[in-house]
Amino acid sequence: MHVLRHSAAMRLLRAGIQTSMIALWLGHEQVETTHIYLHADMGLKERALAATAPAVATPGRFRPNDKLLAFLEAL
């Protein structure tokens, strides 16, 4: 039964249905309960990452300047 509910929830999610509507369709009282059925597959994760990746980014590690470090130390 869990596999059937998971498959249905993932199909609805891929179709662009909001999580709150999927929760209602599954008969869940709280949206949080629905999250156990909405584990994203790799294709969905790749599309999400592609949508959020900056068009131009310089690879490397962030190095804060002295002014920022001093501010953080003062907190």
Backbone bond lengths (Angstrom), bond angles and torsions (degrees), N, CA, C in turn:
res aa  C-N    CA-C-N  psi(-1)  N-CA   C-N-CA  omega(-1)  CA-C   N-CA-C  phi
1 M - - - 1.457 - - 1.530 110.78 -
2 H 1.347 115.66 -40.09 1.460 118.98 -179.59 1.527 111.10 -60.98
3 V 1.331 117.67 -41.76 1.462 121.54 -179.24 1.529 110.48 -63.00
4 L 1.306 116.86 -40.89 1.463 121.07 178.27 1.529 111.02 -63.33
5 R 1.320 117.45 -45.10 1.468 121.23 179.56 1.526 110.33 -65.74
6 H 1.341 116.72 -40.54 1.469 120.66 178.33 1.521 110.60 -62.71
7 S 1.320 116.87 -46.36 1.470 120.83 -179.82 1.525 111.07 -61.38
8 A 1.312 116.80 -44.00 1.466 120.69 179.47 1.524 110.47 -63.93
9 A 1.327 116.76 -44.48 1.468 120.60 -179.90 1.520 110.94 -62.92
10 M 1.338 118.04 -41.30 1.467 121.01 179.99 1.529 111.20 -67.33
11 R 1.322 117.81 -37.93 1.474 120.05 177.47 1.524 110.62 -64.06
12 L 1.316 116.32 -41.57 1.461 119.97 177.94 1.527 110.93 -65.42
13 L 1.333 116.93 -40.94 1.457 121.00 178.82 1.524 110.84 -63.51
14 R 1.333 117.41 -44.99 1.478 121.55 177.92 1.522 111.83 -62.88
15 A 1.330 116.79 -28.39 1.466 120.84 179.74 1.523 111.61 -79.76
16 G 1.343 116.67 -2.81 1.459 119.65 176.96 1.519 114.32 93.03
17 I 1.326 116.92 12.33 1.462 120.31 179.47 1.527 108.80 -76.65
18 Q 1.329 116.87 137.10 1.460 121.25 -179.94 1.525 110.90 -67.59
19 T 1.334 115.02 149.69 1.460 121.42 -178.94 1.522 111.89 -57.78
20 S 1.318 117.16 -37.77 1.468 119.44 -179.95 1.526 111.43 -63.51
21 M 1.326 116.97 -35.96 1.466 119.91 178.31 1.530 111.00 -71.92
22 I 1.326 116.69 -36.14 1.461 120.50 177.15 1.532 109.25 -64.11
23 A 1.330 116.74 -40.57 1.464 120.95 178.10 1.524 110.61 -59.97
24 L 1.319 116.97 -43.19 1.464 119.84 178.03 1.519 111.06 -64.08
25 W 1.318 116.70 -42.27 1.458 121.24 -178.65 1.531 110.79 -63.60
26 L 1.353 116.58 -37.25 1.459 120.39 178.83 1.530 112.63 -79.90
27 G 1.343 116.46 -8.97 1.450 120.51 179.04 1.516 114.11 83.13
28 H 1.327 116.52 23.73 1.460 120.23 -179.90 1.520 110.75 -86.78
29 E 1.300 114.80 139.43 1.460 120.42 178.40 1.522 110.89 -75.71
30 Q 1.333 116.89 -35.16 1.457 121.85 -179.38 1.528 109.72 -119.84
31 V 1.330 115.73 142.70 1.466 120.81 -179.87 1.525 110.56 -63.43
32 E 1.329 117.50 -33.65 1.461 121.13 -178.29 1.531 112.08 -58.65
33 T 1.315 116.71 -32.22 1.464 120.87 178.91 1.521 110.76 -63.70
34 T 1.303 117.04 -30.74 1.460 122.36 -177.27 1.519 112.11 -69.63
35 H 1.313 117.79 -25.70 1.458 120.87 -174.72 1.525 113.13 -60.96
36 I 1.329 118.88 -24.77 1.464 119.32 177.69 1.525 111.08 -66.99
37 Y 1.313 117.47 -21.32 1.461 121.22 179.09 1.516 113.03 -95.24
38 L 1.310 117.94 -6.57 1.462 121.08 -172.90 1.524 113.52 -111.44
39 H 1.300 117.63 38.77 1.457 120.31 174.40 1.525 107.17 -69.86
40 A 1.319 116.41 117.80 1.459 120.98 -174.60 1.527 111.29 -68.53
41 D 1.316 115.66 141.99 1.448 119.76 174.85 1.531 109.35 -83.42
42 M 1.311 117.27 172.79 1.463 120.93 -174.71 1.528 112.51 -62.19
43 G 1.320 117.84 -38.00 1.463 120.61 179.00 1.518 111.97 -61.60
44 L 1.322 115.89 -42.82 1.459 120.87 179.05 1.528 110.52 -65.97
45 K 1.328 117.01 -40.82 1.461 120.98 178.06 1.532 111.04 -64.32
46 E 1.336 117.42 -42.14 1.464 120.87 179.34 1.524 111.15 -63.33
47 R 1.329 118.12 -41.36 1.465 120.88 178.59 1.520 111.21 -65.57
48 A 1.330 117.07 -38.01 1.464 120.34 178.40 1.520 110.65 -65.70
49 L 1.320 117.27 -43.27 1.460 120.35 178.43 1.523 111.64 -65.53
50 A 1.320 117.03 -39.97 1.466 120.41 179.24 1.525 111.06 -64.51
51 A 1.318 117.01 -33.93 1.461 120.72 -179.37 1.522 111.98 -74.14
52 T 1.326 118.10 -24.25 1.454 120.51 -176.80 1.518 113.31 -102.55
53 A 1.315 117.60 -11.01 1.461 120.13 -178.84 1.523 110.04 -68.82
54 P 1.319 117.55 134.90 1.456 119.66 177.14 1.524 110.48 -65.82
55 A 1.329 116.20 147.26 1.466 120.83 -179.20 1.526 110.88 -64.98
56 V 1.312 116.58 -40.22 1.459 120.79 179.82 1.527 107.81 -130.67
57 A 1.288 116.00 120.99 1.461 119.82 178.61 1.521 108.97 -142.55
58 T 1.292 115.10 139.35 1.449 120.33 176.30 1.523 108.60 -88.85
59 P 1.322 116.56 122.57 1.452 117.70 179.90 1.526 110.69 -67.35
60 G 1.298 115.33 150.32 1.458 119.78 178.65 1.503 111.16 144.49
61 R 1.309 114.85 -178.67 1.456 121.06 -177.73 1.520 109.62 -106.31
62 F 1.330 116.36 140.69 1.467 121.55 179.66 1.523 109.30 -67.62
63 R 1.315 115.78 131.61 1.463 122.13 177.01 1.527 107.78 -123.15
64 P 1.335 117.22 105.82 1.468 119.71 -178.79 1.529 110.84 -67.86
65 N 1.332 114.48 146.47 1.467 118.26 178.16 1.528 109.84 -81.86
66 D 1.326 116.19 172.02 1.470 121.44 -176.10 1.521 112.22 -62.51
67 K 1.335 116.95 -35.83 1.462 120.65 -179.09 1.536 110.16 -63.33
68 L 1.325 117.01 -43.91 1.462 121.00 179.08 1.531 110.80 -65.72
69 L 1.306 117.40 -43.38 1.454 120.88 179.07 1.524 111.55 -62.06
70 A 1.329 116.81 -39.86 1.451 120.63 178.54 1.531 110.09 -64.68
71 F 1.329 116.89 -41.32 1.463 120.69 177.58 1.528 111.13 -60.47
72 L 1.328 116.40 -46.27 1.456 120.35 -178.57 1.533 111.41 -65.86
73 E 1.309 116.67 -37.26 1.458 120.27 177.64 1.519 111.53 -64.08
74 A 1.330 116.61 -32.26 1.463 121.30 -177.75 1.524 112.74 -75.92
75 L 1.313 117.91 -13.48 1.469 120.47 -178.66 1.497 113.10 -69.01
